[in-house]
Amino acid sequence: MIVNYLGYIAVGAVLVVLLMGLWNMMRGGNSNTSQKLMRWRVGLQFVAILVLMLGLYFSQR
């Protein structure tokens, strides 16, 4: 089902943005960039949760 693949992609996107933000903070990068990446992470987490919940909903039908 396509929702399963979208779930993996969404979680992977969250992981990538999280690692990018952590890398930027550890190397002492621009704080505005870190802030922007963490905002993206929160938004992607919201999307990932929605996709996973849709996957659960459709798997029960």
mmCIF file of the N, C-alpha and C atoms, coordinates in Angstrom:
data_MODEL
# 
_entry.id   MODEL 
# 
loop_
_atom_site.group_PDB 
_atom_site.id 
_atom_site.type_symbol 
_atom_site.label_atom_id 
_atom_site.label_alt_id 
_atom_site.label_comp_id 
_atom_site.label_asym_id 
_atom_site.label_entity_id 
_atom_site.label_seq_id 
_atom_site.pdbx_PDB_ins_code 
_atom_site.Cartn_x 
_atom_site.Cartn_y 
_atom_site.Cartn_z 
_atom_site.occupancy 
_atom_site.B_iso_or_equiv 
_atom_site.pdbx_formal_charge 
_atom_site.auth_seq_id 
_atom_site.auth_comp_id 
_atom_site.auth_asym_id 
_atom_site.auth_atom_id 
_atom_site.pdbx_PDB_model_num 
ATOM 1   N N  . MET A 1 1  ? 0.843   -1.182 0.000  1.00 0.00 ? 1  MET A N  1 
ATOM 2   C CA . MET A 1 1  ? 0.000   0.000  0.000  1.00 0.00 ? 1  MET A CA 1 
ATOM 3   C C  . MET A 1 1  ? 0.892   1.250  0.000  1.00 0.00 ? 1  MET A C  1 
ATOM 4   N N  . ILE A 1 2  ? 0.463   2.250  -0.689 1.00 0.00 ? 2  ILE A N  1 
ATOM 5   C CA . ILE A 1 2  ? 1.294   3.454  -0.849 1.00 0.00 ? 2  ILE A CA 1 
ATOM 6   C C  . ILE A 1 2  ? 1.478   4.207  0.461  1.00 0.00 ? 2  ILE A C  1 
ATOM 7   N N  . VAL A 1 3  ? 0.528   4.113  1.378  1.00 0.00 ? 3  VAL A N  1 
ATOM 8   C CA . VAL A 1 3  ? 0.639   4.828  2.652  1.00 0.00 ? 3  VAL A CA 1 
ATOM 9   C C  . VAL A 1 3  ? 1.822   4.287  3.456  1.00 0.00 ? 3  VAL A C  1 
ATOM 10  N N  . ASN A 1 4  ? 2.096   2.980  3.342  1.00 0.00 ? 4  ASN A N  1 
ATOM 11  C CA . ASN A 1 4  ? 3.243   2.411  4.050  1.00 0.00 ? 4  ASN A CA 1 
ATOM 12  C C  . ASN A 1 4  ? 4.542   3.030  3.562  1.00 0.00 ? 4  ASN A C  1 
ATOM 13  N N  . TYR A 1 5  ? 4.699   3.151  2.261  1.00 0.00 ? 5  TYR A N  1 
ATOM 14  C CA . TYR A 1 5  ? 5.904   3.753  1.705  1.00 0.00 ? 5  TYR A CA 1 
ATOM 15  C C  . TYR A 1 5  ? 6.008   5.229  2.081  1.00 0.00 ? 5  TYR A C  1 
ATOM 16  N N  . LEU A 1 6  ? 4.881   5.913  2.072  1.00 0.00 ? 6  LEU A N  1 
ATOM 17  C CA . LEU A 1 6  ? 4.889   7.328  2.472  1.00 0.00 ? 6  LEU A CA 1 
ATOM 18  C C  . LEU A 1 6  ? 5.304   7.473  3.938  1.00 0.00 ? 6  LEU A C  1 
ATOM 19  N N  . GLY A 1 7  ? 4.911   6.522  4.767  1.00 0.00 ? 7  GLY A N  1 
ATOM 20  C CA . GLY A 1 7  ? 5.314   6.546  6.173  1.00 0.00 ? 7  GLY A CA 1 
ATOM 21  C C  . GLY A 1 7  ? 6.817   6.437  6.323  1.00 0.00 ? 7  GLY A C  1 
ATOM 22  N N  . TYR A 1 8  ? 7.419   5.507  5.580  1.00 0.00 ? 8  TYR A N  1 
ATOM 23  C CA . TYR A 1 8  ? 8.876   5.356  5.632  1.00 0.00 ? 8  TYR A CA 1 
ATOM 24  C C  . TYR A 1 8  ? 9.574   6.613  5.123  1.00 0.00 ? 8  TYR A C  1 
ATOM 25  N N  . ILE A 1 9  ? 9.054   7.189  4.066  1.00 0.00 ? 9  ILE A N  1 
ATOM 26  C CA . ILE A 1 9  ? 9.654   8.400  3.506  1.00 0.00 ? 9  ILE A CA 1 
ATOM 27  C C  . ILE A 1 9  ? 9.538   9.561  4.497  1.00 0.00 ? 9  ILE A C  1 
ATOM 28  N N  . ALA A 1 10 ? 8.377   9.697  5.132  1.00 0.00 ? 10 ALA A N  1 
ATOM 29  C CA . ALA A 1 10 ? 8.166   10.794 6.081  1.00 0.00 ? 10 ALA A CA 1 
ATOM 30  C C  . ALA A 1 10 ? 9.091   10.657 7.291  1.00 0.00 ? 10 ALA A C  1 
ATOM 31  N N  . VAL A 1 11 ? 9.206   9.454  7.832  1.00 0.00 ? 11 VAL A N  1 
ATOM 32  C CA . VAL A 1 11 ? 10.087  9.240  8.985  1.00 0.00 ? 11 VAL A CA 1 
ATOM 33  C C  . VAL A 1 11 ? 11.544  9.453  8.576  1.00 0.00 ? 11 VAL A C  1 
ATOM 34  N N  . GLY A 1 12 ? 11.906  9.020  7.385  1.00 0.00 ? 12 GLY A N  1 
ATOM 35  C CA . GLY A 1 12 ? 13.258  9.237  6.897  1.00 0.00 ? 12 GLY A CA 1 
ATOM 36  C C  . GLY A 1 12 ? 13.572  10.712 6.728  1.00 0.00 ? 12 GLY A C  1 
ATOM 37  N N  . ALA A 1 13 ? 12.598  11.481 6.256  1.00 0.00 ? 13 ALA A N  1 
ATOM 38  C CA . ALA A 1 13 ? 12.797  12.921 6.090  1.00 0.00 ? 13 ALA A CA 1 
ATOM 39  C C  . ALA A 1 13 ? 13.005  13.593 7.449  1.00 0.00 ? 13 ALA A C  1 
ATOM 40  N N  . VAL A 1 14 ? 12.247  13.170 8.448  1.00 0.00 ? 14 VAL A N  1 
ATOM 41  C CA . VAL A 1 14 ? 12.425  13.718 9.794  1.00 0.00 ? 14 VAL A CA 1 
ATOM 42  C C  . VAL A 1 14 ? 13.833  13.409 10.302 1.00 0.00 ? 14 VAL A C  1 
ATOM 43  N N  . LEU A 1 15 ? 14.272  12.188 10.089 1.00 0.00 ? 15 LEU A N  1 
ATOM 44  C CA . LEU A 1 15 ? 15.603  11.795 10.542 1.00 0.00 ? 15 LEU A CA 1 
ATOM 45  C C  . LEU A 1 15 ? 16.693  12.615 9.860  1.00 0.00 ? 15 LEU A C  1 
ATOM 46  N N  . VAL A 1 16 ? 16.560  12.821 8.562  1.00 0.00 ? 16 VAL A N  1 
ATOM 47  C CA . VAL A 1 16 ? 17.569  13.581 7.817  1.00 0.00 ? 16 VAL A CA 1 
ATOM 48  C C  . VAL A 1 16 ? 17.642  15.019 8.325  1.00 0.00 ? 16 VAL A C  1 
ATOM 49  N N  . VAL A 1 17 ? 16.497  15.654 8.505  1.00 0.00 ? 17 VAL A N  1 
ATOM 50  C CA . VAL A 1 17 ? 16.490  17.054 8.964  1.00 0.00 ? 17 VAL A CA 1 
ATOM 51  C C  . VAL A 1 17 ? 17.011  17.145 10.398 1.00 0.00 ? 17 VAL A C  1 
ATOM 52  N N  . LEU A 1 18 ? 16.664  16.174 11.236 1.00 0.00 ? 18 LEU A N  1 
ATOM 53  C CA . LEU A 1 18 ? 17.175  16.154 12.604 1.00 0.00 ? 18 LEU A CA 1 
ATOM 54  C C  . LEU A 1 18 ? 18.691  16.054 12.616 1.00 0.00 ? 18 LEU A C  1 
ATOM 55  N N  . LEU A 1 19 ? 19.239  15.141 11.825 1.00 0.00 ? 19 LEU A N  1 
ATOM 56  C CA . LEU A 1 19 ? 20.693  14.982 11.772 1.00 0.00 ? 19 LEU A CA 1 
ATOM 57  C C  . LEU A 1 19 ? 21.378  16.226 11.201 1.00 0.00 ? 19 LEU A C  1 
ATOM 58  N N  . MET A 1 20 ? 20.752  16.858 10.213 1.00 0.00 ? 20 MET A N  1 
ATOM 59  C CA . MET A 1 20 ? 21.323  18.090 9.661  1.00 0.00 ? 20 MET A CA 1 
ATOM 60  C C  . MET A 1 20 ? 21.362  19.194 10.720 1.00 0.00 ? 20 MET A C  1 
ATOM 61  N N  . GLY A 1 21 ? 20.294  19.312 11.500 1.00 0.00 ? 21 GLY A N  1 
ATOM 62  C CA . GLY A 1 21 ? 20.245  20.320 12.556 1.00 0.00 ? 21 GLY A CA 1 
ATOM 63  C C  . GLY A 1 21 ? 21.270  20.050 13.645 1.00 0.00 ? 21 GLY A C  1 
ATOM 64  N N  . LEU A 1 22 ? 21.394  18.785 14.039 1.00 0.00 ? 22 LEU A N  1 
ATOM 65  C CA . LEU A 1 22 ? 22.383  18.433 15.054 1.00 0.00 ? 22 LEU A CA 1 
ATOM 66  C C  . LEU A 1 22 ? 23.806  18.671 14.545 1.00 0.00 ? 22 LEU A C  1 
ATOM 67  N N  . TRP A 1 23 ? 24.056  18.321 13.296 1.00 0.00 ? 23 TRP A N  1 
ATOM 68  C CA . TRP A 1 23 ? 25.377  18.537 12.707 1.00 0.00 ? 23 TRP A CA 1 
ATOM 69  C C  . TRP A 1 23 ? 25.710  20.029 12.690 1.00 0.00 ? 23 TRP A C  1 
ATOM 70  N N  . ASN A 1 24 ? 24.743  20.831 12.327 1.00 0.00 ? 24 ASN A N  1 
ATOM 71  C CA . ASN A 1 24 ? 24.963  22.278 12.275 1.00 0.00 ? 24 ASN A CA 1 
ATOM 72  C C  . ASN A 1 24 ? 25.266  22.833 13.665 1.00 0.00 ? 24 ASN A C  1 
ATOM 73  N N  . MET A 1 25 ? 24.566  22.349 14.682 1.00 0.00 ? 25 MET A N  1 
ATOM 74  C CA . MET A 1 25 ? 24.806  22.833 16.038 1.00 0.00 ? 25 MET A CA 1 
ATOM 75  C C  . MET A 1 25 ? 26.160  22.358 16.567 1.00 0.00 ? 25 MET A C  1 
ATOM 76  N N  . MET A 1 26 ? 26.541  21.113 16.272 1.00 0.00 ? 26 MET A N  1 
ATOM 77  C CA . MET A 1 26 ? 27.804  20.580 16.793 1.00 0.00 ? 26 MET A CA 1 
ATOM 78  C C  . MET A 1 26 ? 29.019  21.253 16.169 1.00 0.00 ? 26 MET A C  1 
ATOM 79  N N  . ARG A 1 27 ? 28.921  21.643 14.923 1.00 0.00 ? 27 ARG A N  1 
ATOM 80  C CA . ARG A 1 27 ? 30.062  22.289 14.290 1.00 0.00 ? 27 ARG A CA 1 
ATOM 81  C C  . ARG A 1 27 ? 30.073  23.800 14.525 1.00 0.00 ? 27 ARG A C  1 
ATOM 82  N N  . GLY A 1 28 ? 29.092  24.290 15.282 1.00 0.00 ? 28 GLY A N  1 
ATOM 83  C CA . GLY A 1 28 ? 29.058  25.711 15.620 1.00 0.00 ? 28 GLY A CA 1 
ATOM 84  C C  . GLY A 1 28 ? 28.573  26.575 14.484 1.00 0.00 ? 28 GLY A C  1 
ATOM 85  N N  . GLY A 1 29 ? 27.647  26.050 13.697 1.00 0.00 ? 29 GLY A N  1 
ATOM 86  C CA . GLY A 1 29 ? 27.118  26.791 12.555 1.00 0.00 ? 29 GLY A CA 1 
ATOM 87  C C  . GLY A 1 29 ? 26.195  27.915 12.972 1.00 0.00 ? 29 GLY A C  1 
ATOM 88  N N  . ASN A 1 30 ? 25.615  28.528 11.986 1.00 0.00 ? 30 ASN A N  1 
ATOM 89  C CA . ASN A 1 30 ? 24.711  29.651 12.193 1.00 0.00 ? 30 ASN A CA 1 
ATOM 90  C C  . ASN A 1 30 ? 23.499  29.203 13.009 1.00 0.00 ? 30 ASN A C  1 
ATOM 91  N N  . SER A 1 31 ? 23.161  29.958 14.052 1.00 0.00 ? 31 SER A N  1 
ATOM 92  C CA . SER A 1 31 ? 22.022  29.589 14.891 1.00 0.00 ? 31 SER A CA 1 
ATOM 93  C C  . SER A 1 31 ? 20.700  29.759 14.149 1.00 0.00 ? 31 SER A C  1 
ATOM 94  N N  . ASN A 1 32 ? 20.636  30.680 13.193 1.00 0.00 ? 32 ASN A N  1 
ATOM 95  C CA . ASN A 1 32 ? 19.408  30.839 12.405 1.00 0.00 ? 32 ASN A CA 1 
ATOM 96  C C  . ASN A 1 32 ? 19.143  29.603 11.564 1.00 0.00 ? 32 ASN A C  1 
ATOM 97  N N  . THR A 1 33 ? 20.204  29.005 11.034 1.00 0.00 ? 33 THR A N  1 
ATOM 98  C CA . THR A 1 33 ? 20.053  27.779 10.248 1.00 0.00 ? 33 THR A CA 1 
ATOM 99  C C  . THR A 1 33 ? 19.566  26.642 11.130 1.00 0.00 ? 33 THR A C  1 
ATOM 100 N N  . SER A 1 34 ? 20.122  26.514 12.321 1.00 0.00 ? 34 SER A N  1 
ATOM 101 C CA . SER A 1 34 ? 19.679  25.482 13.261 1.00 0.00 ? 34 SER A CA 1 
ATOM 102 C C  . SER A 1 34 ? 18.209  25.669 13.612 1.00 0.00 ? 34 SER A C  1 
ATOM 103 N N  . GLN A 1 35 ? 17.829  26.913 13.860 1.00 0.00 ? 35 GLN A N  1 
ATOM 104 C CA . GLN A 1 35 ? 16.444  27.209 14.203 1.00 0.00 ? 35 GLN A CA 1 
ATOM 105 C C  . GLN A 1 35 ? 15.503  26.845 13.050 1.00 0.00 ? 35 GLN A C  1 
ATOM 106 N N  . LYS A 1 36 ? 15.914  27.172 11.833 1.00 0.00 ? 36 LYS A N  1 
ATOM 107 C CA . LYS A 1 36 ? 15.109  26.872 10.653 1.00 0.00 ? 36 LYS A CA 1 
ATOM 108 C C  . LYS A 1 36 ? 14.963  25.360 10.461 1.00 0.00 ? 36 LYS A C  1 
ATOM 109 N N  . LEU A 1 37 ? 16.061  24.633 10.645 1.00 0.00 ? 37 LEU A N  1 
ATOM 110 C CA . LEU A 1 37 ? 16.020  23.177 10.492 1.00 0.00 ? 37 LEU A CA 1 
ATOM 111 C C  . LEU A 1 37 ? 15.129  22.534 11.554 1.00 0.00 ? 37 LEU A C  1 
ATOM 112 N N  . MET A 1 38 ? 15.173  23.034 12.761 1.00 0.00 ? 38 MET A N  1 
ATOM 113 C CA . MET A 1 38 ? 14.342  22.459 13.817 1.00 0.00 ? 38 MET A CA 1 
ATOM 114 C C  . MET A 1 38 ? 12.854  22.766 13.575 1.00 0.00 ? 38 MET A C  1 
ATOM 115 N N  . ARG A 1 39 ? 12.567  23.907 12.985 1.00 0.00 ? 39 ARG A N  1 
ATOM 116 C CA . ARG A 1 39 ? 11.171  24.195 12.611 1.00 0.00 ? 39 ARG A CA 1 
ATOM 117 C C  . ARG A 1 39 ? 10.705  23.236 11.523 1.00 0.00 ? 39 ARG A C  1 
ATOM 118 N N  . TRP A 1 40 ? 11.573  22.977 10.549 1.00 0.00 ? 40 TRP A N  1 
ATOM 119 C CA . TRP A 1 40 ? 11.250  22.002 9.502  1.00 0.00 ? 40 TRP A CA 1 
ATOM 120 C C  . TRP A 1 40 ? 11.007  20.629 10.115 1.00 0.00 ? 40 TRP A C  1 
ATOM 121 N N  . ARG A 1 41 ? 11.831  20.266 11.119 1.00 0.00 ? 41 ARG A N  1 
ATOM 122 C CA . ARG A 1 41 ? 11.695  18.968 11.757 1.00 0.00 ? 41 ARG A CA 1 
ATOM 123 C C  . ARG A 1 41 ? 10.334  18.831 12.431 1.00 0.00 ? 41 ARG A C  1 
ATOM 124 N N  . VAL A 1 42 ? 9.908   19.856 13.115 1.00 0.00 ? 42 VAL A N  1 
ATOM 125 C CA . VAL A 1 42 ? 8.604   19.806 13.789 1.00 0.00 ? 42 VAL A CA 1 
ATOM 126 C C  . VAL A 1 42 ? 7.481   19.653 12.766 1.00 0.00 ? 42 VAL A C  1 
ATOM 127 N N  . GLY A 1 43 ? 7.562   20.405 11.670 1.00 0.00 ? 43 GLY A N  1 
ATOM 128 C CA . GLY A 1 43 ? 6.545   20.287 10.623 1.00 0.00 ? 43 GLY A CA 1 
ATOM 129 C C  . GLY A 1 43 ? 6.539   18.907 9.983  1.00 0.00 ? 43 GLY A C  1 
ATOM 130 N N  . LEU A 1 44 ? 7.728   18.373 9.727  1.00 0.00 ? 44 LEU A N  1 
ATOM 131 C CA . LEU A 1 44 ? 7.808   17.037 9.139  1.00 0.00 ? 44 LEU A CA 1 
ATOM 132 C C  . LEU A 1 44 ? 7.331   15.964 10.103 1.00 0.00 ? 44 LEU A C  1 
ATOM 133 N N  . GLN A 1 45 ? 7.566   16.160 11.397 1.00 0.00 ? 45 GLN A N  1 
ATOM 134 C CA . GLN A 1 45 ? 7.046   15.209 12.374 1.00 0.00 ? 45 GLN A CA 1 
ATOM 135 C C  . GLN A 1 45 ? 5.521   15.201 12.356 1.00 0.00 ? 45 GLN A C  1 
ATOM 136 N N  . PHE A 1 46 ? 4.918   16.359 12.231 1.00 0.00 ? 46 PHE A N  1 
ATOM 137 C CA . PHE A 1 46 ? 3.461   16.445 12.141 1.00 0.00 ? 46 PHE A CA 1 
ATOM 138 C C  . PHE A 1 46 ? 2.958   15.678 10.920 1.00 0.00 ? 46 PHE A C  1 
ATOM 139 N N  . VAL A 1 47 ? 3.600   15.891 9.791  1.00 0.00 ? 47 VAL A N  1 
ATOM 140 C CA . VAL A 1 47 ? 3.206   15.187 8.565  1.00 0.00 ? 47 VAL A CA 1 
ATOM 141 C C  . VAL A 1 47 ? 3.415   13.685 8.730  1.00 0.00 ? 47 VAL A C  1 
ATOM 142 N N  . ALA A 1 48 ? 4.530   13.282 9.338  1.00 0.00 ? 48 ALA A N  1 
ATOM 143 C CA . ALA A 1 48 ? 4.815   11.858 9.529  1.00 0.00 ? 48 ALA A CA 1 
ATOM 144 C C  . ALA A 1 48 ? 3.763   11.211 10.420 1.00 0.00 ? 48 ALA A C  1 
ATOM 145 N N  . ILE A 1 49 ? 3.362   11.891 11.475 1.00 0.00 ? 49 ILE A N  1 
ATOM 146 C CA . ILE A 1 49 ? 2.333   11.337 12.359 1.00 0.00 ? 49 ILE A CA 1 
ATOM 147 C C  . ILE A 1 49 ? 1.012   11.208 11.616 1.00 0.00 ? 49 ILE A C  1 
ATOM 148 N N  . LEU A 1 50 ? 0.657   12.211 10.812 1.00 0.00 ? 50 LEU A N  1 
ATOM 149 C CA . LEU A 1 50 ? -0.572  12.123 10.026 1.00 0.00 ? 50 LEU A CA 1 
ATOM 150 C C  . LEU A 1 50 ? -0.543  10.934 9.068  1.00 0.00 ? 50 LEU A C  1 
ATOM 151 N N  . VAL A 1 51 ? 0.580   10.760 8.378  1.00 0.00 ? 51 VAL A N  1 
ATOM 152 C CA . VAL A 1 51 ? 0.700   9.656  7.416  1.00 0.00 ? 51 VAL A CA 1 
ATOM 153 C C  . VAL A 1 51 ? 0.615   8.322  8.137  1.00 0.00 ? 51 VAL A C  1 
ATOM 154 N N  . LEU A 1 52 ? 1.289   8.196  9.282  1.00 0.00 ? 52 LEU A N  1 
ATOM 155 C CA . LEU A 1 52 ? 1.244   6.941  10.024 1.00 0.00 ? 52 LEU A CA 1 
ATOM 156 C C  . LEU A 1 52 ? -0.157  6.655  10.561 1.00 0.00 ? 52 LEU A C  1 
ATOM 157 N N  . MET A 1 53 ? -0.844  7.680  11.011 1.00 0.00 ? 53 MET A N  1 
ATOM 158 C CA . MET A 1 53 ? -2.214  7.486  11.497 1.00 0.00 ? 53 MET A CA 1 
ATOM 159 C C  . MET A 1 53 ? -3.151  7.096  10.358 1.00 0.00 ? 53 MET A C  1 
ATOM 160 N N  . LEU A 1 54 ? -2.966  7.701  9.188  1.00 0.00 ? 54 LEU A N  1 
ATOM 161 C CA . LEU A 1 54 ? -3.762  7.296  8.018  1.00 0.00 ? 54 LEU A CA 1 
ATOM 162 C C  . LEU A 1 54 ? -3.482  5.847  7.649  1.00 0.00 ? 54 LEU A C  1 
ATOM 163 N N  . GLY A 1 55 ? -2.223  5.451  7.741  1.00 0.00 ? 55 GLY A N  1 
ATOM 164 C CA . GLY A 1 55 ? -1.868  4.065  7.462  1.00 0.00 ? 55 GLY A CA 1 
ATOM 165 C C  . GLY A 1 55 ? -2.552  3.105  8.419  1.00 0.00 ? 55 GLY A C  1 
ATOM 166 N N  . LEU A 1 56 ? -2.578  3.470  9.693  1.00 0.00 ? 56 LEU A N  1 
ATOM 167 C CA . LEU A 1 56 ? -3.276  2.629  10.672 1.00 0.00 ? 56 LEU A CA 1 
ATOM 168 C C  . LEU A 1 56 ? -4.775  2.581  10.400 1.00 0.00 ? 56 LEU A C  1 
ATOM 169 N N  . TYR A 1 57 ? -5.330  3.725  10.058 1.00 0.00 ? 57 TYR A N  1 
ATOM 170 C CA . TYR A 1 57 ? -6.779  3.791  9.791  1.00 0.00 ? 57 TYR A CA 1 
ATOM 171 C C  . TYR A 1 57 ? -7.158  2.909  8.603  1.00 0.00 ? 57 TYR A C  1 
ATOM 172 N N  . PHE A 1 58 ? -6.390  3.027  7.508  1.00 0.00 ? 58 PHE A N  1 
ATOM 173 C CA . PHE A 1 58 ? -6.721  2.261  6.321  1.00 0.00 ? 58 PHE A CA 1 
ATOM 174 C C  . PHE A 1 58 ? -6.376  0.783  6.443  1.00 0.00 ? 58 PHE A C  1 
ATOM 175 N N  . SER A 1 59 ? -5.448  0.439  7.336  1.00 0.00 ? 59 SER A N  1 
ATOM 176 C CA . SER A 1 59 ? -5.134  -0.969 7.504  1.00 0.00 ? 59 SER A CA 1 
ATOM 177 C C  . SER A 1 59 ? -6.220  -1.693 8.303  1.00 0.00 ? 59 SER A C  1 
ATOM 178 N N  . GLN A 1 60 ? -6.992  -0.949 9.053  1.00 0.00 ? 60 GLN A N  1 
ATOM 179 C CA . GLN A 1 60 ? -8.060  -1.545 9.856  1.00 0.00 ? 60 GLN A CA 1 
ATOM 180 C C  . GLN A 1 60 ? -9.367  -1.690 9.093  1.00 0.00 ? 60 GLN A C  1 
ATOM 181 N N  . ARG A 1 61 ? -9.457  -1.085 7.924  1.00 0.00 ? 61 ARG A N  1 
ATOM 182 C CA . ARG A 1 61 ? -10.698 -1.130 7.140  1.00 0.00 ? 61 ARG A CA 1 
ATOM 183 C C  . ARG A 1 61 ? -10.733 -2.315 6.258  1.00 0.00 ? 61 ARG A C  1 
# 
